[in-house]
Amino acid sequence: MFLSKRWKFLWTMVPKLDFEHACLYTFENLVVLKLYKSILVYVPDDLEVSLSSLKTLHLLCVEYENEESHRRLLRGCPVLEELVVDKTDNWSVRSSSVVIPSLERLSVLNQYRDYEAYTDKLEHESYNDRVTINVPSLKYLDYVDIVDYGHLCLSEDMPELVEAHVKLVCKNPEKLMRSLTAVKRLSLCLFNHSMVQHRIGFDQLVHLELCGCSPKWWDLLTWILKSSPKLQVLKLNQCQEECFCSVKPIERWWEELNTCPIKPIEGRWGQLSSVPECDVSSQYF
């Protein structure tokens, strides 16, 4: 925001700040806008947002009067380059759309900070969030949703994508993953590996970091190795934070592989004879 830092402590004491002032939404010289908690974003039907110079927008755990307020705000940012949307602790928007041709960096986050409070909400509310993305100029993506198993992300291709960090527990991750095939650096943690069934490959992938704490992670690794002819670096790791995909840690999988007969292991690796040489590193290997 454009408020002086000396007032920061005072603003944190405000229970909720209602942002519906026309002067904010039509501030032509505003370049960076960051809204964090205690903010209610409301864009009236008769107001046209015009933030023609805005390059960076962070919407961190804010609330929205309705879904249209979120859409109208983004539509009024024609030259936006960086967008961060943190939906943690925010259940006010079930359907959102990010359609910004100029966008180069995008972060969409949905996590939980208080596990007990989160599970209590699950007993009273259902989750089926829907996100639509169309960002043809995107170069960096950070997409995390470890809360909503019914979450659905529909995305158009990202031909300019260089780096992506994806962590999802949803049942249909292929809806997002098929738009990332041009990525060069990928950090990936998936609960559901349906992208293997849909044969989604990564022709330009050079650097891969794969989380090994979800079921059948080995099948996902096998497929990516077979479908990534330019892969040079492979790192296997384990998620640091608590997550619903943490069904079995990577060290446990490695112990099981070490106790298996030699033939089944060789049989699996035998299928990867066409995979290019790459540097394989892991804290467990």
Buried (B, 14 or more C-beta within 10 A) or exposed (E): BEEEEEEEEEBEEEEEBEBBEBEBBBBEEBEEBEBBBBBBBBBEEEBEBBBBBBBBBBBBBBBBBBBBBBBBBBBBBEBBBBBBBBBBBBEBBEEBBBBBEBBBBBBBBBBBEEEEEBEEBEEEEEBEBBBBBBBBBBBBBBBBBBBBBEBBBBBEBBEEBBBBBBBBBBEBBBBBBBBBBBBBBBBBBBBBBBBBEEEBBBEBBBBBBBBBBBBBBBEBBBBBBBBBBEBEBBBBBBBEEEBEBBEBBBBBBBEEEEEEEEEEEEEBEEEEEEBEEBEEEBEBE
